[in-house]
Amino acid sequence: MFKSQRQTTLLLNTLSYIVIISTVIFAIAPIVWTLLTSVKREEDIVTRNLQYIPQIVTFDNYVNIWNRSGFPTLIVNSAITTAITLVICLIIGSLAGYAFSRFRFRGRTPLLLFYLVIRMFPVVLLIIPLFIILRDLGLLDTRHGLALAYTTFLLPLCVWMMKGFFDAIPIDLEEAARIDGCTRLGALFRIVLPIARSGFVATAVFIGIAAWNEYLFALMLTTGQGSRTWPVGIQLMVGEFQLAWGQFSAGGILSIIPIMIFFAIVQRSLVRGMSAGAIKG
């Protein structure tokens, strides 16, 4: 009996490792393939016999896309737009999430459900109203206007995530601070937010990645190089009769480097934040 249980456990563990390893390979393989393509010569990319490993490693694709396509401007535009979106979402989302977590008021539940409806609403249907609003405000084709457009569908996510992290913090800590003379906002900034720091960072990572990779709004609400972001710039590299696969791949690799650096810096806080959310659930 015990031998049978051990065999069953061993089989389940083996299957689990196979599934995990297969999932990791499935997720990493496209990135590795893009990296290998970015260091190939153009004549070695589209060939009769597929070459997995480049015979000659070259970095000309990185040099060409950096110098000839205005890619640095696209990266700067994406970074500024993402930073503005993060600031707006985290400030408003933290205050709103705290209010939903701590206060009981009429219409609280319908308002929370309304935020969910916004997330479920197809964002493509928001393009025309946002285009008209931004045009009337003089924010069309600007990084600030694009950040406001991103906020429309990222702010509900921020509110719900921050509310969940605030719910996990005992209210007794705030009450003790208020007894000592701390105001409600003082308790939020001195007690609650430091405790929820990991959740704050986790929320920032999700918002930042979504804003950095957003394509549809950036395509429809920008027309000039001064505000265009990197996903749109990469797409515009696709020619009618020719596609520079090497430079295209190099641009993709360059575009994920800032996110990888950001993730490497905050990974510990991100793991703690997600673990706190999992434990709460």
N, C-alpha and C positions, 0 to 999 in steps of 0.2 A: 504493500500500500504506500509506504513512505517512498519507495523507489519510483513508483508510478507518479507520485506527486512531484518528486524532483525532476523527473523526465518532462512532465507537463510544464513545470516552471521554466526549465531550460529551453523548451521549445518556444514558449511564449516570449521569453527574453530574446531568443535568437530572432524570432519574427519581428519583435519590436526594433531591434538593432537594424535589421534589413530595411524596415520601413523608414526609419530615421535616416540611415545612410542614403537610401534612394531619394528621399525628399531633399536632402542637402545637395546631392549631386544634381538633381533636377533644377534646383534653385541657382546653383553656382555655375553650372555648365554654360548658360548663355553669356554670363559676364566674362568667363575665361575665354570663350570663343571670340567675343568682342575685343578683348585685350590682345589676343593673338592676331586677329585681323588688323588691328591698329598698327602693328609693327611689321606688317608685310608690305612688299612692293605691290603696286596696282596690278602688274602683270602676273603676280603670283596669287592673286585673290580669286579671280574668275578664270579657272583653268579646266581643261578636260578631265584631269585627274585631281581629285580633291586633296589639298595639302593641309593637314591638321597643324603641323609644326612648321613655322616659316624657315625656309632654307637660308635666307639672308634677313637679319633683323635690321630694321631701319626706323628712325624716328622722324623721317621727313614728313609723315602725315601730321604729326603733332606740330611741327614747325610751320607747315603750310596753313593749317587751320587757325593757328594762333596769330599768324601774321597777315593772312590774306582775307579772312572772312569776317573780321570784326568780332571774333568770338570773345575777346576780353570784355568788350562793351556789353555783350549779351550776358556774360557771367555777372558783371557788376549790376546790371539792371535786375537780374534775378535775385541777387543778394540783397539789394536795397528793398525791392518789393517784398521779399520774404521777411526781412527784418521789420518793415512797417506792419505787415500782417501779423507777425508775432506779437508786437507791442500792443496793437489794438485788441487782438483776441485775448491775450493773457490778462490785460488790465480789466477789460469789460467782463471777460469770462470768469475771472477770479471773483470779482465783486458780485456778479450775478449768481455764480455757483454758491458763494457763501450765503447770499440772501435766501436762495432756495433751500439750502441745507439747514439754516438756523431759524428762519421765520415761517410762521404759518399764517397765510393771508388768503383772502377770497380770490379765487381764480388761479391759485398756485399750480394745481395739477393740470388744468387745461393749458396753462402757459407752457409747462414742461412738455406736454404732448404736442403743442404747437411747434416747439423746437424740433421734435422728432419728425413732424410732418415736413418741415423745411429740409431736413436731411434726406427724406424719402422723395422729395420733389425733384424731378429731372432738371438738372442745372441748365440744360440746353434751352429750356423754356424761359429762363431768366435773362437770356442774352439781350433780347430786344428791349425789355423794360430798363435793364441796367444801361444799355447803350444810350437810350433817350435821357435817363437821369444824369449820367456822367456828361453827356453832351451839353445839357442845359446848365450844369454846374461848372462847365469849363474844365472838367477833369478827364475828358476823353483823350486817349493816347498819352497818358501820363502814368508814372509809376505809383503815385499816390492814389489815382483813380483805380488802377488795377488792384492795388492792395485792398481798397474798399470793396471791390467786387469779390475778391477772394474771401473777405470777411463774411460775406453773406452766407456762405455754406460751411465755413470752418468755425464760426463762432458758436453755433449750436453744439458741435462736438466738444469744444472747449468747455462750455457751460456744464454739459453732462459729466464730463470727466472730472472737472474740479469739484462738482457737487459730490460725486462719489468719494473722492479723497477727503473732503471736509466732513462727510457723514461718519467716516471712520475715526475722527478725532473726538475724544470725550469733551462734552460741553462744560464739564466741571472745571477744566483748565481755564477756560475763558471767564467763568464766573468767579474763580479765585482771583484772576487778574483784575476784573472789574471791581471786586471788593477792595483791592489795593489801590483803587483810584484810576484805573486804566479805562479809557473810553472804548466804545465798540470797535471803532476803526483801529485804535491802538492795540486792542486785543487781537484783531485780525493780522496786523502787520508784525506784531512782536511775539505772538504766541502761535497762532494758527498757521500762517504761511511758513514759518521756519520748520514746524513739525511736518507740514505737507510739502516740504521742499522737493522730495523725490517724486511725488505725484505731479508737482508743478513742472519739473524737468521732463517727465514722461509726456505730459501734455504738450509741452513746447516741441518735443521731438516729432510727435505725430503732426502737429500743425505745420512745423517747419518743412517736413518732407512733402506734405500735401501741397503747400504753397510753392515749393521749389520745383516740383514736377508738373504743376498745373499747365495744361496746354490749351483747352478750349477757350477760356476767357482771354488768355493772352493772345490767341490768334484773332479773336473777333474784336477786341477792344484796343488793340494797338496796331498802328500802321507804319510807324517810323522806327529807325534804328535807335533813337534816343530812349525808347521805353520798351522795346521788344525784348522778350526773355529768351533764354537759351533753348527751350523746347521748340519755340516757333522758328528760331534761327536754324536749328538743326533740320527742321522739316523743309525750310526753304532751300536747303542745299540739294534737295531731290530735283534733278533736272528732268526735262522731258524725254531725252534720249540717252542720258548718261548719268550715272550715280557714282561719285567717288567714294567707294566703300571704305577705303583706308582712312580718309579724312572723316568720313561719317562715324566710323568706329572710334577714332581718336577723340572726336568731340564728345561722344557718349562717355568715354572713360574720364575725360577732363571734367565733365559735368557732375560725376558722382564723387569726385575727390572732396569737394567742400563738405558734402553730407557725411562722408566717411570720417573726415577729421572731426566734425561736430559730434558724431556719434561716439567716436573714440574718447572724446573729452568727457562726455556725460554718461557713458555706458553704465557706470556703477550706480549713479542716481536713477537711471532709467530702469535698471533691473530691480532696484529696491522699490521704486514706484509701482512697477507692474506686479511685483510680488505682494505689495501691500493691497493692491486692488484685487488680486487673486484670493488672498486670505480673507479679505472682507466679503468677497462673493461666497 
